[in-house]
Amino acid sequence: MKQWQEEIVAANVVKALPVMSYPGMDLTGTKLMDVITDCNSQFACMQQLAKRYPSIAAVSVMDLSVEAEAFGSEVKFSDVEAPAIIGHIVNDMESAHALAVPPVGAKRTGVYLDVMKRAAEEIKDRPVLGGIIGPFSLACRLMDMKAIILATRKTPDLVHAVLEKGTAFLLEYAKAVKATGANGVIVAEPAAGLLSPKSCDAFSSAYMKQIVDAVQDDEFTVILHNCGNTVKLVNSMLSTDADGLHFGNSVKMSDILPQVPSDRLAFGNIDPAGTFKLGTADQVAEKVTTLLNEMKGYDNFVLSSGCDIPPGTPMENIDAFFAALDAFNNGK
C-alpha cells in the first residue's frame, strides 16, 4: 500500500476514489436491506462497480450504525436511506462503566467482515478498503449528541470512559478487517468536525492514533474521513499518522491541501447528496472540472466524493464524474 500511495503521487494524472457501494444496487438489482445485512449482496455491488469504473480501490459500505448496534444501540432501518442509530444507551458514568465491549463479529459486524474477506479474495485488480466508524463518532451514537458535546467541557472523564470502551472494540475490529486480507480501512469520524482543534486532539485524534498504530503498515493503509468543518482540524487529523485524509464538501479543498504534506494523500470532495444524487450529469461534470482545476499542482490530491454516495444516485451522474476526470487528464 505504500507503493500504491507513491504511485498515486508520482502519476502524471489525477486518480479517483469516490466512496461508493450503494450505487451498485442499480447494477445488481439489489435492495438496500439486502446490502446491509447480506454478504453476497454487498459484495455484488462492490464487484459490479469495480467492473464499471476505474476507481483506484473498491470500498465496502460506509455504515455508521454497525458498531453502535453491536454495543446494543437501536437501529432505524429504511428501504431508501442508510441505517441510523436512534436513542442512546449511555447517560452517565454508571452506564458508561456498565457498557460491555462486544466481541468482534457481533450483530452485523460479522456480515461486514465477510464482505471484506470475499472482496479481498475476488477483486484482484485494485486494493480493497473496508470501513469502520471513528472513536468519537461511535461515542456520539452511544450517548446523546448534544450531551456529549457539552460533556467534553463539563464532564470530560465521562467522555473518555465511553471512548476507551469504544476504542477497545474498534482496535480489535480494525485488526479483524486487516485479517480478512483487505488492503486498508476508511475510518469515518464525521462527528469530530464539531470539535475545536484542542478537543479534537483529546477526544478524537488521540484515540484514532491508537487504531492507526495498531494496524497501519506498508501493506495496510488507514484513511481518516471527516466530513465536518475541518479547515482548523487538519493538524489534528495529521497527528493520527493516518496515510490518507478524506474531506467532506463543507470545506474548500483549496483551504485544505496547503496544510497537507505532499507525501500524505488528500481525498475530496464532490457533494454526495447535492451534486451526485440531486444534481444533473452536466452539473456533476462542472463541479468535477472546477475542483480539478483548483487542485492543479497538488500531486497528492485524489478526486473523491465528500462522503459516501447515497442510495438512489443516478448512474449517469457517476458516469459523468469519471468522464469529466478523463477529459481533464487528457487535456480536453
N, C-alpha and C positions, 0 to 999 in steps of 0.2 A: 504493500500500500504506500510505502514511502516512495517507491519508484513511480507509482500511479500519480502521486501528487507532483513529483518532479516533472513528469511528462506533461501534465496539465499546464504547469507554469512555463515550461520550455516550448510548448506548441506555439505555432505562429497563427493560430486561430482560437476563437473563444469556444469553450466547451459548455455543455448544458447538463444540468441535473435538476429538472423540476421534481418536486416532491409529489409523486402521484402514484396511487394504486387504484383508488375508487373509479377513475375514468375507464379502467379496464372492464368494468361491468358492462359497458356498451359493446365491448368487443367479444364478450363471453356469454352475454345474456344472463348474467348472474344477478341475484338480488342482494341488496345491502346486508340484510341479516345473515345471509349465507357467507358473505365476505368476512364478516367479523366473528363468525362462530365456526367456520369450517375451513380446514387447512387447504383442501383441494380447490375450493372456490377462490380463496385469496391468491393462492399460487397461480391459478389460471389467469387472473388479472395481471399479475406481475409478468408472467411469461408472454402474454399477448402484447402488452405494452413494450416489452423488450424487443419483440419481433418487429413492431411497427416503428419505433422511434430510436434514434441514435443517442439516447441518454447515456452518460458515462457510468451509470450504475443503476441497478434495479433496487427499488426500495419497497419495504413492506408498509402496510397501512400505518399511518400515524394516528393511533387511537389512544387518547389521553384519559380513558376511563379504565383501562385494563388493570393497571397496578392498584388503583384505589379499590376497585372491585375485589381484588384478591385480599385486600385488608378487611373487607366486609362492607364497603360502601354500596349504596343502592344505585343502580344504573337505569337511566331512561333510554330505552331503545326506540328507534324510529325506522320506518321503511325508506325515508328520504334524507335523513340527516345523520351525521356521525353520532355515536352514543355519547351520553353526557352523565356526569355524576350529579345526583340530586341529594340534598340534605348534607349532613356532616356527622361524623362519629366521634370526634374529639372536641370536647367543650372546655376542659380544664386539665390541670396537672394529673389528677386522679385518672381520668380517662386516657390521658397520654401514656401514663405508666402501664395502664391495663392493656394498651394496644398490643396485640400479638403480631409479631412479624411472620407473615405467611411463608410457606415453603415455595420455592421456585417451581412453577408448573401449576400452582393453584388457580382455580377458575379458568379464565380464558388465556392466561399467560402460557399455558401448555399448548394451546392452539397456535399462538403466535410463534413459539419456539419451533413447532412442527413446520410452520410455513417457512421460516428462515432456513431450517435444515434442508427441506426439499428444494428451495430456491438455490441454495448453495450447491446442491448436488446436480441440478439440472440446467441452471443458467451459467454457462461457462465463458461467454464472450465478454463479460464485464463483471466488476465487483458486485456483490450483493450486500446491501446495508439493511440491518434490522432497525427497529425503532423502540425506544423506551421513553418514559417521561423523566423529567428532571426532578431533583430533590425538592426544591421549593414549590414547584408546580404540583407535585404529589401532596405535599403538606397542605397546600391550599385546597385540595379536594378532600382531604381528611378533616380539615377544620373549615369553618365559615370564612370566606374570602375577606370580608371586611374585618372580621375578628382577628385574623392572623396578621393583617397589615398593622392593625392597632397594637397587637401583641409584640410585634418586632420592636416597638418603642416602649411599651409599658411592662410587658412580662416576657422578655426575650428567652428566659430559661424554658418557658413552655414551648416556644417555637423550636428551640434547639432539641428539646426532648422528642418532639414529633419528627424533626429532621433526622435525628440519629436512628430512629426506628425505620423511617422510610429509606434512608441511605443504606442501612444494613441489608434491606431487601434488594434495592437497586444494584448494589455491588454484586450480589450473587446472580441477579437476573442478567446483568451485563456479561458476567463470566459465562453464563449459560448460553447467551447469544453467541459469544465467541466460540464456545464449544460446538455449536451447530455447524461450524465451517464458514459462517458468514465472514465477510471481509471488514466489517465495521458496523458502527451503530450511530444513528442520529438521535441525539438526546434532546427532547423537546422541553424547553424551560421558559415558556412564554410569560408565566406569572412573575418571573424575576424582573421583567420590564417595568413593573410597578414600583420597584425599589430604588432608593438613592444609591449612588456608587458605593458608599460605605456599607450600607445594608446589603447590597448585592454581594459584596465581598464576604460578609459574615454569614448570610443566610442562604446563599446560592453557590457562589464560586468555590468557597472552601470545601463544601460537600461534593461539588462536581469534580474537583480536583482529585478527591479520593477515588472516584469512579475512573477517571482518566488514568491515574497512576496504576490502578489495578488491572486494566485491560489493554491500554494502548501500547503498541509496539510497532516494529517495522512491518508486521503482517496484518495488523488490525488497527483501524483508524477510528477516532471519535470526532464527530461533527456536532458542535453545540448550537442548537437552534434557539433563538429568542426573537419573537416577532413583535416585541414591545418597543417602546421608545428607547432605543439602545445607544443613541449618539454619545451619551456620557458614560455608558457602561462598557465600552469596548475594552478598556484596560482591565476591567474586572473579568470580562469574558476571556481575555488573553491569559490571565493569571491561572486559568484552569489547565493550561498547556494542551488543550484540545487542538488536534491538527487542523480542523476547519471550523469556521464560524459561519452560521447561517442567519440571515437577517430578514425581517419582515418589511412589508410595504408601508409601515408607519414612519420609516426613515428614508432619507435620500442616500443612496449608495455613495454619492459623491461626498457626503459627510463622513462616511464610514471608512472607505478604502484608504484615505491618507493615514488613518490610525492603525492599519493592519500591516504587520511586517510582510515583506514580499515573499517569504517562504511559507506563510500561512494562507490557506485557501479561504476566500470570502465568497459566500454564495448569496444571491438575491436577484431581484425581489419584486417580480411582477405580481400585482394584486390577484390572489387566487379567486376571490369572490367577485369583486367589482369589475375585473378585467377578464380573467379566464372564464368564469361562469356566466356573468351577466353582460359582458361586452360582445362586440361583433368580431369577426375574424380580422377585419381591417383595423379595428381599434387595438386588438392584440398585437398585430404587426407593427403598428405605430409606436406603441409603448415599448416593445422589444427593441426596435431600431433606435429610439431615443435613448434608452438605457445603455445600449451597446456603444453609442457614440460618446456618452458621458464617461464610460469606463475605459476608453482608449488609453493605453499606457499602463494599465494595471494588469500585468500578466497573471496575477493570482486570482483574478475575478472569474467566477463561474456563474453563468446565467442560470437563474432558477426562479421558481415561484416564491412568493413571500411566506407561504406556509403550505400545508397540504392542499392540493387541488380538490375541491369538494365534489361529492356525487352530483350528477346532473350537468356537469360541464360539457358543452358541445365538443365533439371530437374535432370539428373543423377549426375550433379555436386553438386546440393543441397543435393541429397541423400547421396553423398559421404561425405559432410560436417558433416551431422548428424551421419553417420556410423562411421566416424573417432572419433567423440566425444564419441560415445557409447563404442567403443573399448578402448579408453583411460580410460574412467570411470570404465570399467570393467577389466582393467589391462591386456588387450590382446595385 
